[in-house]
Amino acid sequence: MTKKQLISIKGTKEGLVLRLDDQCSYTELLEELAKKVSDEGFEGQAEVLLQLGNRYCNDEQAKEIINCVQQTEHLRVAKIQSEVMTVEECNKRLLENQSETYVGIVRSGQVITALGDLVIIGDVNPNGRVVAGGNVFVLGRLKGIAHAGSNGKRDAVIAASWLEATHLIIDNVVETMTDELTILSEHPEMECAYLHANGFIAIDRLQELRLIRPNLSTFKGGS
C-alpha cells in the first residue's frame, strides 16, 4: 500500500508552496517536513508559502515549522496560510461586520468611531470627525471629516445626504475637498465617495453605488 504523502511542493512565480497535511499527527508531520526539505536538493534562494489547511498551530508550533523549513539555507518562509480562525479573530471579524448608529449632531471637535460600519443620523459639523473601520453613512449634511476603512479596508465607501466634507479619507488616502470637488455637492443630492482604481478618491451620485460596489448589498430574496 502506497504511503500517503504528507507534504506537497509546488513551484510558482513567487516561489514555492508547501501544502502540509492537516489530518496526520503533528509529530509525524514535522518528521516528514524535515526529511522533505533536506532531500529535495534545493538550489538558489526561494520564498516559501506554508499552507496549513485545517490544522491549528499555536505560536510555538508555527515557529517550529518555520525553523524546520529554514534549516536549509535555500528556503525562507514568507507567509503562513491557515483555514483555522482563532476566537479572537472571529470576534474581531464579527465586530467589523456590525454597524453602529449615532443619532444626533456631531459637533466641532467631536469624534465618533466604530469598528465596523458607522451610520450617523444627523449632521456632521465642520471640524467634527467620524471614523469607521467599514463604511460611513451620514443621513444628513457631512460638513466635517469622514474616514472610512480606517483598518485598511480599501473598498469602504462614504455616503451622505449632502456631501460638503472638508476632508475625505478612505484607508490611508486623503482627499481635501477643493472647489473642483465641492462643485459636485452644490445640489442637495445624495452622493458617495470611494477609492477609484487609479488610487484617488472619487465622488459620484449615490445611485451609482450599486454598480461601484456591488458586493456592498447583503440582502437576499425579494422580487
C-alpha positions in Angstrom: 0.0 0.0 0.0 1.4 3.4 -1.0 2.1 5.7 1.9 0.1 8.9 1.9 2.2 11.9 1.0 2.1 14.4 3.9 3.9 17.3 2.2 3.3 18.5 -1.3 5.6 21.1 -3.0 4.5 23.3 -5.9 6.5 25.9 -7.7 5.0 29.4 -8.6 6.3 32.7 -9.9 6.6 33.9 -6.4 8.5 30.9 -5.1 7.4 27.6 -3.5 4.1 26.5 -1.9 4.3 23.8 0.7 1.0 22.2 1.4 1.0 20.4 4.8 -1.3 17.5 5.6 -3.8 18.6 8.2 -5.0 15.1 9.3 -1.8 13.4 10.5 -0.2 13.9 13.9 1.9 17.0 14.5 5.0 14.9 15.3 4.6 12.8 12.1 4.2 16.0 10.1 7.3 17.6 11.5 9.4 14.5 10.8 8.2 14.3 7.2 8.8 18.0 6.7 12.3 17.8 8.0 13.0 14.9 5.6 11.4 16.6 2.7 13.3 19.9 2.8 16.6 18.1 3.3 16.0 15.6 0.4 14.8 17.8 -2.3 18.1 19.3 -3.3 17.0 22.9 -3.5 19.2 25.4 -5.3 19.3 29.2 -5.1 17.0 31.1 -2.8 13.2 30.5 -2.7 10.4 32.2 -0.8 8.0 29.7 0.8 4.3 29.9 1.4 3.2 27.4 4.0 -0.4 26.2 3.7 -1.6 24.5 6.9 -5.2 23.8 5.7 -7.5 23.0 8.7 -4.6 22.3 11.1 -4.4 24.6 14.1 -0.9 25.5 15.3 -0.1 27.7 18.3 2.7 30.2 18.1 5.3 27.8 19.3 4.4 25.1 16.8 4.3 27.6 13.9 7.7 28.8 14.9 8.9 25.2 15.0 7.6 24.5 11.5 9.2 27.7 10.1 12.6 26.7 11.7 12.2 23.2 10.2 11.8 24.6 6.7 14.6 27.2 7.1 17.1 24.6 8.2 18.2 24.7 4.6 19.8 27.9 3.6 17.9 27.9 0.2 14.4 28.4 1.7 12.8 31.3 3.6 9.3 31.2 4.9 7.5 34.4 3.7 3.9 33.6 4.8 1.8 31.0 6.6 -1.8 30.4 5.5 -4.4 28.6 7.6 -8.1 27.9 7.2 -8.5 28.0 11.0 -9.7 31.2 12.7 -9.0 31.8 16.4 -11.7 33.0 18.7 -10.0 36.5 18.8 -10.0 36.7 15.0 -13.6 35.6 14.9 -14.8 38.1 17.4 -12.9 40.9 15.7 -14.5 40.0 12.3 -17.9 39.9 13.9 -17.4 43.4 15.3 -16.0 44.7 12.0 -19.1 43.4 10.1 -21.5 45.0 12.5 -22.9 48.5 12.1 -23.2 51.2 14.8 -25.7 54.1 14.8 -25.3 57.5 16.2 -28.3 59.8 16.4 -27.6 63.5 16.7 -25.3 66.2 15.6 -21.6 65.5 15.5 -20.3 68.9 16.8 -17.0 70.7 16.1 -14.2 68.8 17.9 -16.3 65.7 18.5 -15.1 62.3 17.2 -17.4 59.3 16.7 -15.7 56.0 15.9 -16.9 52.4 15.1 -15.0 49.2 14.3 -17.4 48.3 11.5 -19.9 50.4 9.6 -21.0 53.7 11.1 -24.4 55.3 10.5 -24.9 58.9 11.5 -28.4 60.1 11.7 -27.8 63.9 11.8 -25.3 66.4 10.5 -21.5 66.3 10.9 -20.5 69.9 11.6 -17.2 71.4 10.4 -14.3 70.0 12.5 -16.5 67.1 13.6 -14.9 63.8 12.7 -16.5 60.3 12.0 -14.2 57.3 11.7 -15.2 53.7 10.8 -13.3 50.5 10.1 -16.0 49.9 7.5 -18.3 52.3 5.6 -19.6 55.7 6.7 -23.2 56.6 6.1 -24.4 60.1 7.0 -28.2 60.7 6.9 -27.6 64.5 7.0 -25.1 67.1 5.9 -21.5 65.9 6.1 -19.5 69.2 6.6 -16.6 67.9 8.7 -14.1 65.0 8.3 -15.1 61.4 7.3 -12.7 58.5 7.5 -13.9 55.1 6.2 -11.9 51.9 6.0 -9.6 53.0 8.9 -8.4 49.5 9.5 -7.2 49.1 5.9 -10.5 48.4 4.1 -9.8 49.9 0.7 -13.3 49.1 -0.7 -15.0 51.1 2.0 -17.3 54.0 1.0 -18.5 57.3 2.4 -22.1 58.2 1.6 -24.1 61.3 2.7 -27.4 63.1 2.0 -25.3 66.2 1.3 -21.6 65.9 0.9 -19.8 69.1 1.9 -16.9 67.5 3.8 -13.6 69.3 4.3 -11.6 66.1 4.2 -12.5 62.6 3.0 -10.2 59.7 4.0 -10.5 56.1 2.8 -7.9 53.7 4.2 -4.8 55.9 4.2 -5.8 58.0 1.1 -6.7 61.6 2.0 -8.7 64.0 -0.3 -9.1 67.7 0.6 -12.3 68.9 -0.8 -11.3 71.7 -3.2 -13.6 73.9 -5.2 -13.4 71.5 -8.1 -14.8 68.7 -5.9 -17.3 70.6 -3.9 -19.0 71.8 -7.1 -20.4 68.3 -7.2 -22.0 69.0 -3.9 -23.8 72.3 -4.7 -27.1 70.5 -5.2 -28.9 68.6 -2.4 -28.3 65.2 -4.0 -27.1 62.2 -2.1 -23.6 61.3 -3.0 -20.9 58.8 -2.3 -17.1 58.8 -2.2 -15.0 55.7 -2.9 -11.4 54.8 -3.8 -11.1 54.6 -7.5 -8.8 52.1 -9.3 -6.4 54.9 -10.1 -5.7 55.3 -6.3 -7.6 58.6 -5.8 -10.9 59.2 -4.1 -13.8 59.8 -6.5 -17.3 61.2 -5.9 -20.4 60.1 -7.6 -24.2 60.0 -7.2 -25.4 57.6 -4.6 -27.4 55.8 -7.2 -24.2 54.6 -8.8 -23.0 52.9 -5.6 -24.7 49.6 -6.6 -22.5 49.5 -9.7 -19.4 50.8 -8.0 -19.6 48.4 -5.0 -21.9 45.6 -6.0 -20.8 43.5 -3.0 -22.0 46.1 -0.6 -25.5 44.7 -0.5 -26.1 41.6 1.6 -29.8 41.5 1.2 -31.2 38.2 -0.1 -34.6 37.5 -1.7 -37.2 40.0 -2.9 -38.9 40.1 -6.2 
